Amino acid sequence: MPLPLLPSIPALHDQATLLWHQDAHAQPPAASPVEQAILAQHRANYELWHIEDAARTPGIDDATLARTKRHIDRVNQQRNDLAEQCDALLLALLAPHALPHAGAELHSESPGLMIDRLSILALKLFHTREEVERVVAPSGHAARNSERLGILLEQRADLDAALQRLWRRVLASERSFKHYRQLKMYNDPTLNPAVYRAPGPIGT
């Protein structure tokens, strides 16, 4: 059985980002369960990006802002859960090869968290390119965003190379990673004191 390779994650992200901005309901093709999880996690970041933009609309009323904040919390939880799912699927791919090697040095950041960071960088790149190309913009706007674009491209290239390097070292039994659970507390009504101490059925 051949050792599993990582897909080109920036390419997956960029294709999906462009597709969703053309058709928000489109389903980008995914060849494997890992690619499906990567795209689902990216979709959560895509939705989160635009919800957070909406939350900053000037003059938004308090009720709408409260609903938007709750929406942000729900989607952010999905985002984190799907990053963990990426790790679980990658570990399942490695298991038949007895990898990660038990004696290998542990990497502190899991691939799922790196994939999440790559997803956010893909969105920053897409929207920064939009700003570079914006016709009606203040003087110097395009130049400033062109500079930002170069920085973002370098950061993504570095992170993608680091992830691919980590994966190669895992396959070579030189590095390992774990499925770390983030165990967020604020969305759990039994763990958030602001919720369970509030009046009502949960707080009593």
Rosetta blueprint (number, residue, H / E / L):
1 M L
2 P L
3 L L
4 P L
5 L L
6 L L
7 P L
8 S L
9 I H
10 P H
11 A H
12 L H
13 H H
14 D H
15 Q H
16 A H
17 T H
18 L H
19 L H
20 W H
21 H H
22 Q H
23 D L
24 A L
25 H L
26 A L
27 Q L
28 P L
29 P L
30 A L
31 A L
32 S L
33 P H
34 V H
35 E H
36 Q H
37 A H
38 I H
39 L H
40 A H
41 Q H
42 H H
43 R H
44 A H
45 N H
46 Y H
47 E H
48 L H
49 W H
50 H H
51 I H
52 E H
53 D H
54 A H
55 A H
56 R L
57 T L
58 P L
59 G L
60 I L
61 D L
62 D H
63 A H
64 T H
65 L H
66 A H
67 R H
68 T H
69 K H
70 R H
71 H H
72 I H
73 D H
74 R H
75 V H
76 N H
77 Q H
78 Q H
79 R H
80 N H
81 D H
82 L H
83 A H
84 E H
85 Q H
86 C H
87 D H
88 A H
89 L H
90 L H
91 L H
92 A H
93 L H
94 L H
95 A H
96 P H
97 H H
98 A L
99 L L
100 P L
101 H L
102 A L
103 G L
104 A L
105 E E
106 L E
107 H L
108 S L
109 E L
110 S L
111 P H
112 G H
113 L H
114 M H
115 I H
116 D H
117 R H
118 L H
119 S H
120 I H
121 L H
122 A H
123 L H
124 K H
125 L H
126 F H
127 H H
128 T H
129 R H
130 E H
131 E H
132 V H
133 E H
134 R L
135 V L
136 V L
137 A L
138 P L
139 S L
140 G L
141 H H
142 A H
143 A H
144 R H
145 N H
146 S H
147 E H
148 R H
149 L H
150 G H
151 I H
152 L H
153 L H
154 E H
155 Q H
156 R H
157 A H
158 D H
159 L H
160 D H
161 A H
162 A H
163 L H
164 Q H
165 R H
166 L H
167 W H
168 R H
169 R H
170 V H
171 L H
172 A L
173 S L
174 E L
175 R E
176 S E
177 F L
178 K L
179 H L
180 Y L
181 R L
182 Q L
183 L L
184 K L
185 M L
186 Y L
187 N L
188 D L
189 P L
190 T L
191 L L
192 N L
193 P H
194 A H
195 V H
196 Y H
197 R L
198 A L
199 P L
200 G L
201 P L
202 I L
203 G L
204 T L
